[in-house]
């Protein structure tokens, strides 16, 4: 269901220039940006605690208002209840049930892209966070404290498992658009998250909830930040990004997000589909195994390439080099954001519209709620393929340039002076490789 609509393009034919030129131009742009950084950016400049512009008191009061937070959380709970009711009592056909669209479009893409602009959306609207807070209020418990302390060695690893589980459902499972499959996934997510919140408090939400970990990571690229005192400020996004926590699983988190998006593009190529058919022999179970192995392999390759490149420097001891991938993992976040915009923009705008009419009669009672049954999808992006293709290329390239900038600034803090240029070369080459591969997967088919 999701794969065919995620691109909205017909491959390289939609590019205003040949694909080869786009690949070479993007690689050269990235290389030149790196050269300029080496010459003009000689000292660290990114500071997550930079004061910057304090938002007006009225704006800060509204955003941090308890009433506003309760309203948003209640809206999240209400949306979850409606989704659950439609899952249980609505149609079993994904062509008549809006839940798969809500799951794949509004939650997975819409909430995450919104987090790029306005901050960690899922942290505010998460229905499970709200239910946990309500339960703690009734029991007069501190919601931040669980029954036991969250193991520090876990880091983001529970969230990584959840994100990979989502990627498997969407990209490798036999029927990703099935209402039942989405329902069972959400049920598992609900059970695991509520147990995690009870055991470990809100730390589980921050590090174990796949949606919150993803949303909060992308929010680091947004313009909104907070001073150490908690006051809301506007600052350059890369300053916020520099403050990304370094936890166990940081590299795995970035590799899973980037790898799943890359595999989504790969799975749309005719060559991959032919390989799956030939290896599986037409068996559904065999095809699932091949796709699962492919997804895992892509995530593993993305993580391995980044880890090797980040550690390829001199002047540091073994332990210091081993810590470099985690300390530089935040530099992959702009690349992830660029691919999200490039890969899912059409999916969000147009598939998001096609989900709306399904809410007109979610229980098949002959209703027409809000006149949605007569809504017609406006293909505002697909009707302009050259412009859309250019936007996608620019999104990928911008993400990589920002990633190189974030990595360069951090390397100025971490690497010895004599190795600050050479120590970044392998990472630079890895990002050029990501650029080539990403653009080819987007348009090569």
NULO-910058 format. One record per residue (C-alpha): residue number from 1; chain; y, x, z; residue in three letters. Coordinates in steps of 0.02 Angstrom, whole numbers, plus 50000, padded with zeros to 5 digits. Layout:
<recs>
  resi  chain      y      x      z  resn
   NUM      A      Y      X      Z   ALA
...
</recs>
This chain:
<recs>
  resi  chain      y      x      z  resn
     1      A  50000  50000  50000   UNK
     2      A  50125  50132  50053   UNK
     3      A  50082  50273  49935   UNK
     4      A  50132  50188  49773   UNK
     5      A  50301  50135  49840   UNK
     6      A  50352  50289  49934   UNK
     7      A  50427  50380  49785   UNK
     8      A  50515  50258  49672   UNK
     9      A  50512  50387  49532   UNK
    10      A  50408  50425  49381   UNK
    11      A  50397  50612  49412   UNK
    12      A  50496  50748  49325   UNK
    13      A  50547  50630  49184   UNK
    14      A  50680  50557  49299   UNK
    15      A  50762  50724  49332   UNK
    16      A  50924  50754  49233   UNK
    17      A  50863  50934  49203   UNK
    18      A  50688  51004  49174   UNK
    19      A  50583  51024  49331   UNK
    20      A  50566  51211  49304   UNK
    21      A  50755  51231  49305   UNK
    22      A  50767  51127  49464   UNK
    23      A  50637  51236  49550   UNK
    24      A  50719  51400  49498   UNK
    25      A  50893  51338  49538   UNK
    26      A  50842  51278  49710   UNK
    27      A  50756  51444  49750   UNK
    28      A  50908  51543  49694   UNK
    29      A  51026  51432  49793   UNK
    30      A  50921  51461  49948   UNK
    31      A  50915  51648  49917   UNK
    32      A  51103  51660  49890   UNK
    33      A  51136  51559  50047   UNK
    34      A  51027  51681  50145   UNK
    35      A  51121  51830  50071   UNK
    36      A  51288  51753  50115   UNK
    37      A  51229  51721  50294   UNK
    38      A  51178  51904  50313   UNK
    39      A  51352  51960  50261   UNK
    40      A  51465  51826  50338   UNK
    41      A  51365  51765  50490   UNK
    42      A  51344  51921  50595   UNK
    43      A  51345  51848  50770   UNK
    44      A  51267  51693  50848   UNK
    45      A  51379  51541  50831   UNK
    46      A  51270  51391  50873   UNK
    47      A  51290  51336  51054   UNK
    48      A  51208  51175  51116   UNK
    49      A  51329  51173  51263   UNK
    50      A  51486  51187  51158   UNK
    51      A  51614  51058  51223   UNK
    52      A  51681  50998  51055   UNK
    53      A  51765  50827  51038   UNK
    54      A  51750  50708  51183   UNK
    55      A  51725  50528  51127   UNK
    56      A  51855  50401  51184   UNK
    57      A  51824  50325  51355   UNK
    58      A  51801  50150  51283   UNK
    59      A  51667  50210  51161   UNK
    60      A  51575  50308  51296   UNK
    61      A  51583  50159  51413   UNK
    62      A  51506  50042  51284   UNK
    63      A  51369  50163  51229   UNK
    64      A  51317  50206  51406   UNK
    65      A  51340  50030  51472   UNK
    66      A  51191  49965  51570   UNK
    67      A  51215  49794  51489   UNK
    68      A  51208  49869  51314   UNK
    69      A  51052  49967  51357   UNK
    70      A  50967  49812  51429   UNK
    71      A  51012  49710  51275   UNK
    72      A  50942  49843  51157   UNK
    73      A  50784  49864  51261   UNK
    74      A  50761  49675  51268   UNK
    75      A  50779  49668  51079   UNK
    76      A  50642  49799  51066   UNK
    77      A  50528  49698  51179   UNK
    78      A  50566  49539  51082   UNK
    79      A  50527  49623  50916   UNK
    80      A  50364  49689  50988   UNK
    81      A  50314  49516  51050   UNK
    82      A  50351  49436  50882   UNK
    83      A  50254  49574  50794   UNK
    84      A  50106  49547  50910   UNK
    85      A  50106  49360  50882   UNK
    86      A  50110  49382  50693   UNK
    87      A  49969  49508  50706   UNK
    88      A  49860  49387  50802   UNK
    89      A  49905  49221  50722   UNK
    90      A  49975  49272  50553   UNK
    91      A  49889  49297  50387   UNK
    92      A  49757  49433  50370   UNK
    93      A  49825  49476  50198   UNK
    94      A  49954  49617  50190   UNK
    95      A  50034  49525  50042   UNK
    96      A  50080  49382  50161   UNK
    97      A  50095  49470  50329   UNK
    98      A  50254  49571  50367   UNK
    99      A  50177  49679  50504   UNK
   100      A  50121  49824  50391   UNK
   101      A  50297  49829  50320   UNK
   102      A  50372  49828  50495   UNK
   103      A  50254  49968  50546   UNK
   104      A  50270  50083  50395   UNK
   105      A  50448  50043  50339   UNK
   106      A  50556  49986  50484   UNK
   107      A  50475  50088  50622   UNK
   108      A  50410  50245  50537   UNK
   109      A  50556  50267  50416   UNK
   110      A  50700  50156  50472   UNK
   111      A  50702  50203  50657   UNK
   112      A  50683  50387  50615   UNK
   113      A  50823  50392  50486   UNK
   114      A  50934  50295  50606   UNK
   115      A  50899  50430  50736   UNK
   116      A  50977  50558  50618   UNK
   117      A  51141  50464  50630   UNK
   118      A  51155  50382  50802   UNK
   119      A  51036  50481  50913   UNK
   120      A  50862  50450  50986   UNK
   121      A  50844  50266  50939   UNK
   122      A  50664  50246  50997   UNK
   123      A  50707  50308  51171   UNK
   124      A  50827  50161  51188   UNK
   125      A  50732  50021  51102   UNK
   126      A  50552  50069  51145   UNK
   127      A  50470  49910  51212   UNK
   128      A  50344  50010  51314   UNK
   129      A  50481  50108  51400   UNK
   130      A  50564  49942  51442   UNK
   131      A  50404  49866  51511   UNK
   132      A  50374  50022  51614   UNK
   133      A  50550  50015  51686   UNK
   134      A  50529  49831  51727   UNK
   135      A  50363  49864  51814   UNK
   136      A  50437  50007  51914   UNK
   137      A  50583  49897  51965   UNK
   138      A  50465  49765  52031   UNK
   139      A  50362  49894  52124   UNK
   140      A  50518  49987  52182   UNK
   141      A  50459  50149  52104   UNK
   142      A  50556  50285  52014   UNK
   143      A  50515  50266  51827   UNK
   144      A  50537  50453  51800   UNK
   145      A  50399  50494  51924   UNK
   146      A  50218  50454  51885   UNK
   147      A  50062  50459  51990   UNK
   148      A  50044  50643  51948   UNK
   149      A  50143  50783  51868   UNK
   150      A  50137  50804  51680   UNK
   151      A  50040  50964  51640   UNK
   152      A  50165  51092  51576   UNK
   153      A  50036  51167  51459   UNK
   154      A  50021  51004  51362   UNK
   155      A  50199  51010  51294   UNK
   156      A  50212  50906  51135   UNK
   157      A  50025  50912  51099   UNK
   158      A  49988  50729  51144   UNK
   159      A  50129  50675  51028   UNK
   160      A  50058  50788  50891   UNK
   161      A  49890  50700  50906   UNK
   162      A  49977  50531  50892   UNK
   163      A  50077  50585  50740   UNK
   164      A  49922  50653  50655   UNK
   165      A  49832  50489  50694   UNK
   166      A  49974  50395  50610   UNK
   167      A  49967  50513  50460   UNK
   168      A  49779  50488  50448   UNK
   169      A  49797  50299  50452   UNK
   170      A  49930  50300  50316   UNK
   171      A  49861  50436  50203   UNK
   172      A  49674  50457  50232   UNK
   173      A  49601  50296  50301   UNK
   174      A  49505  50179  50184   UNK
   175      A  49633  50037  50190   UNK
   176      A  49802  50090  50264   UNK
   177      A  49885  49925  50218   UNK
   178      A  49757  49820  50311   UNK
   179      A  49834  49707  50442   UNK
   180      A  49682  49736  50553   UNK
   181      A  49694  49926  50537   UNK
   182      A  49878  49924  50584   UNK
   183      A  49842  49806  50728   UNK
   184      A  49704  49916  50800   UNK
   185      A  49814  50070  50785   UNK
   186      A  49956  49983  50876   UNK
   187      A  49837  49922  51011   UNK
   188      A  49776  50099  51040   UNK
   189      A  49956  50162  51044   UNK
   190      A  50002  50028  51171   UNK
   191      A  49856  50068  51287   UNK
   192      A  49877  50257  51279   UNK
   193      A  50066  50251  51302   UNK
   194      A  50062  50131  51450   UNK
   195      A  49928  50236  51536   UNK
   196      A  50030  50392  51503   UNK
   197      A  50188  50314  51574   UNK
   198      A  50098  50257  51732   UNK
   199      A  50017  50427  51759   UNK
   200      A  50160  50542  51710   UNK
   201      A  50318  50438  51709   UNK
   202      A  50451  50455  51575   UNK
   203      A  50399  50634  51538   UNK
   204      A  50253  50558  51444   UNK
   205      A  50374  50458  51336   UNK
   206      A  50473  50614  51295   UNK
   207      A  50325  50726  51255   UNK
   208      A  50174  50614  51227   UNK
   209      A  50244  50463  51132   UNK
   210      A  50233  50511  50946   UNK
   211      A  50376  50397  50896   UNK
   212      A  50494  50456  51032   UNK
   213      A  50454  50640  51003   UNK
   214      A  50488  50615  50817   UNK
   215      A  50646  50513  50844   UNK
   216      A  50717  50634  50973   UNK
   217      A  50680  50783  50861   UNK
   218      A  50777  50708  50716   UNK
   219      A  50917  50656  50834   UNK
   220      A  50949  50842  50862   UNK
   221      A  51023  50843  50686   UNK
   222      A  51146  50704  50726   UNK
   223      A  51330  50725  50770   UNK
   224      A  51316  50645  50943   UNK
   225      A  51281  50759  51090   UNK
   226      A  51312  50771  51275   UNK
   227      A  51400  50898  51382   UNK
   228      A  51303  50968  51531   UNK
   229      A  51399  50839  51634   UNK
   230      A  51324  50700  51527   UNK
   231      A  51483  50651  51433   UNK
   232      A  51459  50601  51251   UNK
   233      A  51540  50716  51123   UNK
   234      A  51546  50742  50936   UNK
   235      A  51491  50914  50880   UNK
   236      A  51420  50998  50726   UNK
   237      A  51237  50946  50709   UNK
   238      A  51170  51124  50706   UNK
   239      A  51242  51150  50880   UNK
   240      A  51135  51007  50944   UNK
   241      A  50985  51076  50849   UNK
   242      A  51001  51243  50936   UNK
   243      A  50966  51156  51101   UNK
   244      A  50795  51090  51048   UNK
   245      A  50672  51118  51192   UNK
   246      A  50542  51253  51163   UNK
   247      A  50377  51182  51225   UNK
   248      A  50193  51210  51189   UNK
   249      A  50154  51119  51027   UNK
   250      A  50328  51138  50952   UNK
   251      A  50258  51223  50796   UNK
   252      A  50116  51097  50783   UNK
   253      A  50243  50955  50795   UNK
   254      A  50347  51024  50652   UNK
   255      A  50193  51068  50547   UNK
   256      A  50118  50895  50569   UNK
   257      A  50277  50804  50517   UNK
   258      A  50310  50917  50368   UNK
   259      A  50126  50927  50319   UNK
   260      A  50099  50739  50323   UNK
   261      A  50251  50710  50212   UNK
   262      A  50193  50846  50092   UNK
   263      A  50019  50771  50085   UNK
   264      A  50092  50599  50050   UNK
   265      A  50170  50673  49892   UNK
   266      A  50012  50770  49851   UNK
   267      A  49904  50615  49864   UNK
   268      A  50008  50531  49728   UNK
   269      A  49969  50667  49599   UNK
   270      A  49836  50622  49470   UNK
   271      A  49749  50789  49496   UNK
   272      A  49720  50754  49680   UNK
   273      A  49658  50578  49648   UNK
   274      A  49536  50644  49518   UNK
   275      A  49475  50776  49641   UNK
   276      A  49446  50645  49775   UNK
   277      A  49349  50537  49652   UNK
   278      A  49241  50681  49593   UNK
   279      A  49201  50747  49767   UNK
   280      A  49168  50577  49844   UNK
   281      A  49059  50513  49704   UNK
   282      A  49142  50343  49717   UNK
   283      A  49096  50321  49901   UNK
   284      A  49230  50249  50014   UNK
   285      A  49166  50352  50160   UNK
   286      A  49161  50509  50053   UNK
   287      A  49338  50480  49990   UNK
   288      A  49398  50457  50169   UNK
   289      A  49317  50622  50219   UNK
   290      A  49397  50714  50073   UNK
   291      A  49569  50642  50108   UNK
   292      A  49551  50680  50295   UNK
   293      A  49503  50860  50258   UNK
   294      A  49647  50876  50136   UNK
   295      A  49773  50808  50261   UNK
   296      A  49712  50924  50398   UNK
   297      A  49712  51073  50278   UNK
   298      A  49892  51042  50222   UNK
   299      A  49955  51027  50402   UNK
   300      A  49859  51184  50448   UNK
   301      A  49928  51282  50300   UNK
   302      A  50108  51230  50336   UNK
   303      A  50090  51284  50518   UNK
   304      A  49999  51446  50477   UNK
   305      A  50127  51500  50346   UNK
   306      A  50271  51469  50465   UNK
   307      A  50184  51557  50610   UNK
   308      A  50142  51712  50509   UNK
   309      A  50316  51721  50432   UNK
   310      A  50405  51699  50599   UNK
   311      A  50302  51838  50679   UNK
   312      A  50324  51960  50534   UNK
   313      A  50457  52070  50612   UNK
   314      A  50468  52239  50692   UNK
   315      A  50554  52300  50849   UNK
   316      A  50470  52177  50966   UNK
   317      A  50316  52184  51075   UNK
   318      A  50162  52080  51042   UNK
   319      A  50208  51947  51172   UNK
   320      A  50385  51932  51104   UNK
   321      A  50322  51912  50925   UNK
   322      A  50196  51782  50983   UNK
   323      A  50339  51679  51057   UNK
   324      A  50445  51684  50898   UNK
   325      A  50364  51537  50806   UNK
   326      A  50399  51419  50950   UNK
   327      A  50578  51481  50970   UNK
   328      A  50610  51461  50784   UNK
   329      A  50517  51296  50760   UNK
   330      A  50680  51198  50772   UNK
   331      A  50733  51274  50605   UNK
   332      A  50600  51167  50518   UNK
   333      A  50684  51006  50578   UNK
   334      A  50818  51004  50440   UNK
   335      A  50680  51032  50312   UNK
   336      A  50583  50885  50383   UNK
   337      A  50741  50778  50377   UNK
   338      A  50775  50828  50197   UNK
   339      A  50599  50779  50144   UNK
   340      A  50609  50615  50239   UNK
   341      A  50766  50566  50144   UNK
   342      A  50696  50627  49978   UNK
   343      A  50524  50552  50000   UNK
   344      A  50558  50387  50088   UNK
   345      A  50734  50335  50036   UNK
   346      A  50676  50217  49899   UNK
   347      A  50533  50157  50008   UNK
   348      A  50653  50108  50148   UNK
   349      A  50783  50021  50040   UNK
   350      A  50669  49929  49920   UNK
   351      A  50505  49905  50012   UNK
   352      A  50610  49860  50164   UNK
   353      A  50686  49719  50064   UNK
   354      A  50517  49657  50001   UNK
   355      A  50458  49643  50182   UNK
   356      A  50598  49520  50226   UNK
   357      A  50530  49367  50130   UNK
   358      A  50366  49383  50225   UNK
   359      A  50459  49332  50383   UNK
   360      A  50502  49163  50305   UNK
   361      A  50331  49091  50349   UNK
   362      A  50239  49219  50457   UNK
   363      A  50113  49092  50525   UNK
   364      A  50084  49002  50358   UNK
   365      A  50153  48836  50419   UNK
   366      A  50259  48799  50265   UNK
   367      A  50419  48865  50348   UNK
   368      A  50568  48947  50267   UNK
   369      A  50655  49036  50410   UNK
   370      A  50832  49083  50364   UNK
   371      A  50799  49046  50181   UNK
   372      A  50708  49212  50167   UNK
   373      A  50576  49140  50050   UNK
   374      A  50705  49141  49911   UNK
   375      A  50762  49320  49941   UNK
   376      A  50750  49432  49788   UNK
   377      A  50731  49620  49801   UNK
   378      A  50877  49720  49731   UNK
   379      A  50814  49882  49656   UNK
   380      A  50978  49972  49686   UNK
   381      A  50899  50145  49682   UNK
   382      A  50757  50132  49556   UNK
   383      A  50877  50061  49427   UNK
   384      A  50968  50229  49426   UNK
   385      A  50825  50356  49418   UNK
   386      A  50928  50508  49367   UNK
   387      A  51050  50484  49510   UNK
   388      A  50907  50452  49631   UNK
   389      A  50814  50607  49574   UNK
   390      A  50971  50713  49596   UNK
   391      A  50997  50642  49770   UNK
   392      A  50819  50687  49816   UNK
   393      A  50838  50866  49753   UNK
   394      A  51001  50886  49849   UNK
   395      A  50920  50814  50008   UNK
   396      A  50778  50940  49999   UNK
   397      A  50895  51085  49960   UNK
   398      A  51020  51038  50096   UNK
   399      A  50880  51028  50224   UNK
   400      A  50818  51201  50176   UNK
   401      A  50991  51280  50180   UNK
   402      A  51022  51207  50353   UNK
   403      A  50850  51267  50407   UNK
   404      A  50887  51444  50347   UNK
   405      A  51054  51438  50439   UNK
   406      A  50973  51381  50602   UNK
   407      A  50838  51514  50588   UNK
   408      A  50964  51650  50549   UNK
   409      A  51073  51608  50698   UNK
   410      A  50924  51608  50816   UNK
   411      A  50860  51772  50743   UNK
   412      A  51027  51851  50785   UNK
   413      A  50989  51811  50967   UNK
   414      A  50805  51858  50966   UNK
   415      A  50784  52008  50850   UNK
   416      A  50840  52188  50883   UNK
   417      A  50996  52238  50782   UNK
   418      A  50897  52355  50668   UNK
   419      A  50776  52216  50619   UNK
   420      A  50892  52066  50602   UNK
   421      A  50891  52073  50412   UNK
   422      A  50714  52131  50374   UNK
   423      A  50642  52025  50514   UNK
   424      A  50698  51866  50427   UNK
   425      A  50635  51907  50252   UNK
   426      A  50460  51836  50276   UNK
   427      A  50531  51675  50349   UNK
   428      A  50652  51664  50204   UNK
   429      A  50510  51683  50079   UNK
   430      A  50411  51549  50171   UNK
   431      A  50557  51428  50155   UNK
   432      A  50575  51468  49970   UNK
   433      A  50391  51426  49955   UNK
   434      A  50418  51264  50048   UNK
   435      A  50560  51223  49926   UNK
   436      A  50456  51256  49771   UNK
   437      A  50307  51161  49838   UNK
   438      A  50409  51014  49903   UNK
   439      A  50504  50988  49741   UNK
   440      A  50348  51007  49636   UNK
   441      A  50253  50879  49741   UNK
   442      A  50400  50758  49729   UNK
   443      A  50421  50771  49541   UNK
   444      A  50271  50863  49470   UNK
   445      A  50170  50705  49445   UNK
</recs>
